[in-house]
Amino acid sequence: MATITEKSELLFLYESKYSIPNGDPFTGEQRYDEETKKILVSDVRIKRFIRDYFVQLIESGAKPDWDVYVINSDKITQKADESGSSVRINALASKEKYKDFKDVLTANKNKRQEEKALQLIKQCIDVRLFGGISTKEGAAVNLTGPVQFALLNPSLNSVDLRIHQNTSVFSSSAEKSRGAIGTTTVVPFALCQIHGWINPFSAKLSGLTDDDVLEMLKALWNSVNNANTRSKSNQSSLLLLQIVYANPTDKLYGIDRFVQLSEKNADGSLRKRDEELRDLDDCPFDFSRLVNALESTKVSEIRYYTEVPEIQTQLAAIGGKLRPLALFDMV
């Protein structure tokens, strides 16, 4: 199948209620911009959502022919002198369906197999999307992915974090008979906005297809809706926009500001302050910058998907180059 030819940018909105959209790996606390009071969600968090959903599809039998390269698996044994990427590419090359790439297993500085290693990791859908590496001697690969997300993505609204304390039944040490007490911060309500890019030039190198992009968009939407951890369960996908350029070298400024919160409600009254927002009903959206972008000759079309009736009504009324995205067959 041919690689993608369209250059596009993505905006993905989801709401988060009394949760931790993206905890810092060292402290567990929500990433936060102290100056703007906006919460931050990293590109790594979003890619993990997508990859984890892909793995669920594979394990459920829905996509038995797929492979995901970047995974945590206790089924893969790592030797003391092996890097994680070396172990992973060896595990792939050991599969019967990839027997044409078995020379990667014996690659070394005297038996170089970089090209086969590259073609092997490109069999994985996440590599075609996000790129991948191998540090195996004789099979080293460094492939940049055509799909990238902003390093840190600020929420639309400012947030006052809330301190949350909880107790544990288990004691923290043998010397203590009672359970431990933990303290963390939670986000009362946030409209998380994720900004992404899809580059057709990098797609030629990774082999990214239109079908791959569609599967990624489905995974992005579904993974947030179905996250099942204590800190991520109370989240819901709201809106997905794909801004498609007329030419692969075109660029618009300020796409991350296409969706804004209006200062007034539909009845003309002032909306609640950002920090007071607690529900989507409190959030009147302003799509005026999106409407203005539709007039640009650089825009081929803007595709949207939402399951929120109020947002659907607003966007459907705009028309023109703003068109529904057929994300799921049942909608």
C-alpha positions in Angstrom: 0.0 0.0 0.0 1.2 3.5 -0.9 2.4 5.9 1.8 0.4 9.0 2.8 0.7 12.1 0.6 -1.2 14.5 2.8 0.4 16.8 5.3 -1.8 17.5 8.2 -2.0 18.7 11.8 -4.1 17.3 14.6 -6.0 18.8 17.5 -7.5 16.4 20.0 -9.5 17.6 23.0 -10.5 15.5 26.0 -11.9 16.3 29.4 -10.4 15.1 32.7 -12.3 15.2 36.0 -10.7 14.7 39.4 -7.9 12.7 37.9 -4.2 12.9 37.1 -3.9 13.3 33.3 -0.1 13.0 33.2 1.9 12.5 36.4 5.6 13.4 36.7 7.6 10.1 36.6 9.7 11.2 39.6 7.0 12.6 41.9 3.8 11.2 40.6 2.3 14.7 40.7 0.5 16.2 37.8 2.7 18.1 35.3 1.8 21.8 35.8 2.8 25.2 34.5 3.1 27.4 37.6 2.9 30.7 35.7 -0.2 29.9 33.5 -1.7 27.4 36.0 -2.4 25.1 33.0 -1.8 21.4 33.3 0.6 19.7 30.9 0.3 16.4 29.0 3.4 15.0 27.3 3.8 13.4 23.9 5.1 10.3 25.6 1.8 9.9 27.5 -0.2 10.2 24.3 1.9 7.7 22.4 1.6 5.3 25.3 -2.2 5.6 25.2 -2.1 4.7 21.5 0.4 1.8 21.9 -1.4 0.3 24.8 -4.6 0.3 22.8 -2.9 -1.4 19.9 -1.6 -4.1 22.3 -5.1 -4.6 23.6 -6.3 -5.1 20.0 -3.6 -7.6 19.4 -4.1 -9.6 22.6 -7.9 -9.6 22.1 -7.5 -11.2 18.6 -9.0 -8.2 16.8 -5.6 -7.5 15.1 -3.7 -10.8 15.3 -1.3 -9.8 12.5 -0.1 -6.6 14.1 3.0 -6.0 16.1 4.0 -3.2 18.4 7.7 -2.5 18.8 7.8 -0.4 22.0 6.2 -2.5 24.7 6.8 -3.7 28.2 6.6 -7.5 28.3 7.7 -10.0 30.9 7.7 -12.6 28.0 10.9 -11.0 26.7 14.1 -12.0 28.5 16.9 -9.4 28.6 20.5 -10.4 29.1 22.8 -8.2 31.3 24.8 -6.9 28.3 21.8 -6.2 26.0 19.9 -3.0 25.5 16.2 -3.0 25.5 15.9 -2.2 21.8 18.4 -5.0 21.0 16.2 -7.5 22.9 13.1 -6.2 21.2 14.5 -6.5 17.7 15.8 -10.0 18.4 12.3 -11.0 19.7 10.8 -9.8 16.4 13.4 -11.5 14.3 12.7 -14.8 16.2 9.0 -14.9 15.1 8.2 -17.5 12.4 6.3 -14.9 10.3 9.5 -12.8 10.1 11.8 -15.7 9.0 13.0 -13.6 6.1 14.7 -11.3 8.6 16.4 -14.0 10.7 19.8 -12.8 9.7 19.2 -9.9 12.1 19.6 -12.3 15.0 23.3 -13.0 14.1 24.2 -9.4 13.0 27.5 -8.0 14.4 30.2 -5.6 13.4 31.5 -8.1 10.8 28.0 -9.1 9.6 26.0 -6.0 9.1 22.2 -6.2 8.7 21.1 -2.6 9.1 18.8 -2.6 6.0 17.0 -5.8 7.1 16.7 -4.5 10.6 15.1 -1.3 9.3 12.6 -3.3 7.2 11.9 -5.6 10.2 10.9 -2.8 12.6 8.8 -1.2 9.9 6.5 -4.2 10.2 5.3 -2.7 13.5 2.5 -0.2 13.3 3.9 2.0 16.0 7.3 2.3 14.2 5.5 3.4 11.0 3.8 6.0 13.0 6.3 7.2 15.6 9.6 5.8 14.4 11.9 3.5 16.3 15.5 2.6 17.1 17.7 -0.4 17.4 21.1 -0.3 19.1 22.0 -3.9 18.2 25.5 -4.2 16.9 25.5 -4.7 13.2 21.7 -3.9 13.1 21.6 -0.3 14.4 18.6 1.7 13.2 17.3 5.2 13.9 14.1 6.0 12.2 12.2 9.3 12.8 8.4 8.9 12.8 6.1 10.9 10.6 3.6 11.4 13.5 4.7 13.6 16.3 3.0 15.4 19.2 4.0 18.5 21.0 6.5 17.8 23.7 4.2 19.3 26.4 0.5 20.1 25.7 -1.1 22.8 27.9 -4.8 22.6 28.8 -7.3 25.1 27.4 -8.2 26.2 30.9 -6.2 27.2 34.0 -6.5 24.9 37.0 -6.1 25.1 40.7 -4.8 21.7 41.8 -6.5 20.0 44.7 -4.6 18.1 47.5 -5.9 14.6 47.9 -5.0 12.3 50.8 -5.6 8.6 51.0 -4.8 5.7 53.3 -3.4 2.3 52.5 -4.3 -1.0 54.3 -0.7 -2.2 53.9 2.0 -0.9 56.2 5.0 0.9 54.8 7.5 -1.3 56.7 7.7 -4.3 59.0 8.2 -2.1 62.0 4.9 -0.3 61.4 1.6 -2.0 62.1 -0.7 0.5 60.6 -1.3 1.4 56.9 0.5 4.3 55.2 -1.0 7.7 54.4 -0.3 9.2 51.0 -0.8 12.7 49.6 -1.1 13.7 46.0 -2.6 16.4 43.9 -5.5 15.9 41.5 -7.0 18.0 38.7 -10.6 18.9 39.4 -11.4 19.6 35.7 -9.3 20.2 32.7 -9.9 20.5 28.9 -6.7 18.8 27.7 -5.7 19.7 24.1 -3.1 17.7 22.2 -1.4 19.1 19.2 0.1 16.7 16.6 1.7 16.7 13.1 1.7 14.2 10.3 4.5 14.6 7.8 4.3 12.9 4.4 8.1 13.1 3.7 9.0 11.1 6.8 6.1 8.8 5.9 8.0 7.7 2.8 10.8 6.4 5.0 8.7 4.7 7.6 6.0 3.3 5.2 3.1 5.0 6.9 -0.2 4.5 5.1 -3.7 6.1 5.3 -5.0 3.0 7.0 -2.3 3.4 9.7 -3.3 7.0 10.3 -7.0 6.0 10.6 -6.1 3.2 13.1 -4.1 5.7 15.1 -6.9 8.2 15.3 -9.3 5.5 16.4 -6.8 4.4 19.0 -6.4 8.0 20.2 -10.1 8.4 20.7 -10.8 5.0 22.2 -7.8 4.8 24.5 -8.7 7.9 26.4 -12.3 6.8 26.7 -11.3 3.4 28.0 -8.3 4.1 30.2 -8.8 1.9 33.3 -6.4 3.1 35.9 -7.1 5.0 39.2 -5.6 8.2 37.9 -7.0 8.1 34.3 -10.5 6.5 34.4 -12.5 9.7 34.6 -11.5 11.0 31.2 -13.6 11.4 28.0 -12.7 12.2 24.4 -14.5 15.4 23.1 -13.2 16.5 19.7 -10.7 15.5 17.0 -9.7 17.8 14.3 -7.4 17.0 11.3 -6.3 20.1 9.4 -5.3 18.9 5.9 -3.0 21.1 3.9 -3.4 21.8 0.2 0.4 21.2 -0.4 2.9 19.2 1.7 5.0 22.3 2.3 2.2 24.6 3.5 2.0 25.7 7.1 -0.5 27.8 9.2 0.4 29.6 12.3 -1.4 29.2 15.6 -3.3 26.0 15.0 -3.1 25.2 18.7 -5.4 28.2 19.2 -8.1 27.2 16.7 -10.3 26.1 19.6 -10.8 28.5 22.5 -13.1 29.0 25.4 -15.6 31.9 24.9 -15.8 34.5 27.6 -19.6 34.4 27.5 -22.2 31.7 27.6 -24.8 31.3 24.9 -27.2 33.6 26.8 -24.7 36.4 27.0 -23.8 36.0 30.6 -20.2 35.7 31.7 -18.9 32.1 31.9 -17.3 30.8 35.0 -13.6 31.5 35.7 -11.3 28.8 34.3 -10.5 27.6 37.8 -14.2 27.2 38.6 -15.0 25.0 35.6 -16.2 21.5 36.7 -18.2 20.2 33.7 -18.4 20.5 29.9 -21.7 22.3 30.4 -19.6 25.2 31.9 -17.5 25.5 28.7 -18.8 27.6 25.8 -16.5 27.0 22.8 -15.3 29.6 20.4 -14.5 28.3 16.9 -14.0 31.6 15.2 -10.3 31.1 14.5 -11.1 27.7 13.0 -13.7 29.4 10.7 -11.1 31.9 9.6 -8.6 29.2 8.7 -11.1 27.6 6.4 -10.7 30.7 4.1 -7.0 30.0 3.7 -5.8 28.6 0.3 -3.3 26.6 2.3 -6.1 24.5 3.7 -7.5 21.6 1.6 -10.1 20.7 4.2 -10.6 20.3 8.0 -12.0 17.0 9.2 -13.7 16.7 12.5 -15.1 13.9 14.8 -17.1 14.4 17.9 -19.8 12.5 19.9 -20.8 15.6 21.9 -24.2 16.8 20.4 -23.5 20.5 21.3 -20.1 20.5 19.5 -21.6 18.5 16.6 -24.3 21.2 16.1 -21.8 24.0 16.2 -19.4 22.5 13.7 -22.1 21.1 11.3 -23.4 24.7 10.9 -20.1 26.0 9.7 -19.9 23.7 6.6 -17.7 24.6 3.7 -14.3 22.9 3.9 -15.1 21.7 7.5 -16.3 18.1 7.0 -17.1 15.1 9.2 -14.3 12.5 9.7 -15.6 8.9 9.2 -13.7 7.5 12.2 -16.1 4.7 13.1 -18.4 2.8 10.8 -21.3 2.9 13.3 -21.4 6.7 13.4 
